[in-house]
Structures are given as structure tokens and as C-alpha cells.
Amino acid sequence: MKRLAIYCLPLAAFAAHASAADTDLSTAIRAADGWVAWDVPLVADAGTPCCYAEWHGVHGSGQCDLDSKNWNIGRDDDTSRSPPTADTLRVYARVAHGTIERVRAFAASCALHGADAARRIDNVRAADSVALLQRVAQDSSARDRGEDAITALAMHADPAADTALIALSSAQQPREQRKHALFWTAQLRGADGAHRVERVAHDDPDTDLRVDAIFDLSQAHGIDAYASIHALAQHDAADKVREQALFWMAQMGDTRASADILAAIGSDASARVREQGVFALSQLKNDEGANALIALVRGDYPREVKKQALFWLGQSESDAAMKFLDAVLTEDGTAARK
């Protein structure tokens, strides 16, 4: 559940460096208090952004309420359980005394409690909407203020959104803003966005941001993100980056992961990285993880690695793990050494 903090940003401040059309949008928003809404094209990778919930394995629409302080937003790309991918984004802004207090964005088809009372603004240019939201993100002093504006603008199917996300994630910006902009760049902006996140993951001087960018890259579309993350696991100078790279390699469902992580455990000089590699192997699905851990116990690896592998085998519910451990516990352990 995401908590949305209320913030106040004078709309008069938006006029600086704004286009005439953008200024007109700001004026229209400021015309009356309450919720105001406008439509723009929705980027295809956003699916159908709405409120979704899962209860005991049953997936369905949750309750969206414009006036709730606690809210969540998800997307459902499974057309057997949801409407087809939407093509219209509806941006909502709550105005009080000439200031914006909240920003939200959902598919226009998403049912929202309280949305009927929103005042509509028609014929809004997507580029002007992006420019407005970009300034909300940049001018906000609290993190939640900017994050919701960044989320909304990233859903716009307009090149202006790419330009805005590049600016919001540039090295001169606050780290938390960069982090949020990079997340949505990877999620929604296709191969070009994935390449931008890839460059940050490999080259940014901020180690912690590179760690965050690895997760973003694992969610990206249009490139071989696994290969890029594998390269980080092999060559990044920071232990924490290599650790996270191994973890996300195991989460991506790629058939290369088991062999690549085993190779990293065998070659990395850092005990911390090797330990994370063993844990990463334990996260592989079905018997793949168990078989990789068994290979560690049987192979030419440091004693600590073998102890960690045995621990994670003991946590596994895999039949292969149970069979191996049963063999280890026999009197001579012959089967375990084969």
C-alpha cells in the first residue's frame, strides 16, 4: 500500500519557462477548487493501471478512491482477467486555494470512487501535461510529492515524457528523485529507456544508485537485460553491486543463471559476494536451485561455501534436495559424494 502525502505547490510558480499552452493548462487547473481531470494518450507498456488486489490466489480489481490518503496502483496485463490494455490515461489533480494538493493517474477505464465529481479539462496536449507534472516533481520539497508526478508523466505516450525522465534522473538531481525516475523509465519507456537505465547501472559514480538500477534493469523490456546484469556481476568494482547483480540474475528466470552464478562463486575474491551467490542459487525455481547447491557441495569450492550450500539445501522443499540430504546422513555418505 502506498501512502500519498498531501503537498501544496502554488500553480503560479508553473508559469516560469512554460509554453503558452502549458500556462493555459495551469490556469484552467487553478480555476476552481476540488478534483480536476484531463485525458492524454497512455503508453502501451503501462497495461491498464488501476487498483488491483489478490486474495487467496484470486486476482481482481481493488477499491480506488480519489480522496483516500492510502492508495495503491497496479497494472494487469492478463486480458483474461482484465480489460484489454488501455489507450487513455486520466490524470487527476486536487486543487485547494490555487494550489495542487495531490496528483494521481489511472487508466480512463478504471472505476474510481469520487471521480464523477472531478471537473474535466478537454483537449489537453500531452506535452503540456508532461511539462506541468515535471515541474511538480522538480519543485516539490517532500519525496512523495515528486514521486506521484513522475509516475503520472512516465505513463504518457509522448516523447516529452522521455525528455522529462532524462532530466529528472540526471546526475544533478536529488538521489531519491533519480531513483524513482529510473524505475519508471525501465518499466514504461521501452528499449531506449532500458538502455538509459543500463548506462546508469554500469557507469554512475553513485554506488547505491547503481545497486538500485540493477533491479530496474531486471524489469526492463527490449534489451538483453540479463546479459547486462551478468556483466556487472563479473566486473563492477563494488562488492554490493556484484552481490545484487547475482541476486537479480537468479530472479529473472533465465536459463543461463545457474551456470553463471556458479562460475561467479568460484571466481569472486569477496566472501560476501560468494555468500550472496549461494543464496541466489537457492532462489532458483523447482529443482534447478537444489541441483546447483548440490554442485557446490560436491565441487571444488571453499568450505564456507559448502556450509552455506548445505544450509540452503536444508531450507529447500525440493525432492532433489531431500534425496541428497538423506544420502549425506547415511553412515558412509557414499551417494552424496557421487
Secondary structure as GFF3:
##gff-version 3
##sequence-region A 1 338
A	DSSP	beta_strand	2	3	.	.	.	ID=ss1
A	DSSP	beta_strand	9	10	.	.	.	ID=ss2
A	DSSP	three_ten_helix	11	15	.	.	.	ID=ss3
A	DSSP	alpha_helix	20	30	.	.	.	ID=ss4
A	DSSP	beta_strand	34	41	.	.	.	ID=ss5
A	DSSP	three_ten_helix	44	46	.	.	.	ID=ss6
A	DSSP	beta_strand	49	50	.	.	.	ID=ss7
A	DSSP	beta_strand	52	55	.	.	.	ID=ss8
A	DSSP	beta_strand	58	61	.	.	.	ID=ss9
A	DSSP	beta_strand	70	71	.	.	.	ID=ss10
A	DSSP	beta_strand	74	75	.	.	.	ID=ss11
A	DSSP	beta_strand	88	96	.	.	.	ID=ss12
A	DSSP	beta_strand	99	107	.	.	.	ID=ss13
A	DSSP	three_ten_helix	115	117	.	.	.	ID=ss14
A	DSSP	beta_strand	119	121	.	.	.	ID=ss15
A	DSSP	alpha_helix	126	139	.	.	.	ID=ss16
A	DSSP	alpha_helix	143	154	.	.	.	ID=ss17
A	DSSP	alpha_helix	159	168	.	.	.	ID=ss18
A	DSSP	alpha_helix	175	188	.	.	.	ID=ss19
A	DSSP	alpha_helix	190	203	.	.	.	ID=ss20
A	DSSP	alpha_helix	207	218	.	.	.	ID=ss21
A	DSSP	alpha_helix	225	235	.	.	.	ID=ss22
A	DSSP	alpha_helix	239	251	.	.	.	ID=ss23
A	DSSP	alpha_helix	257	267	.	.	.	ID=ss24
A	DSSP	alpha_helix	271	282	.	.	.	ID=ss25
A	DSSP	alpha_helix	286	298	.	.	.	ID=ss26
A	DSSP	alpha_helix	303	315	.	.	.	ID=ss27
A	DSSP	alpha_helix	319	328	.	.	.	ID=ss28
A	DSSP	alpha_helix	334	337	.	.	.	ID=ss29
###
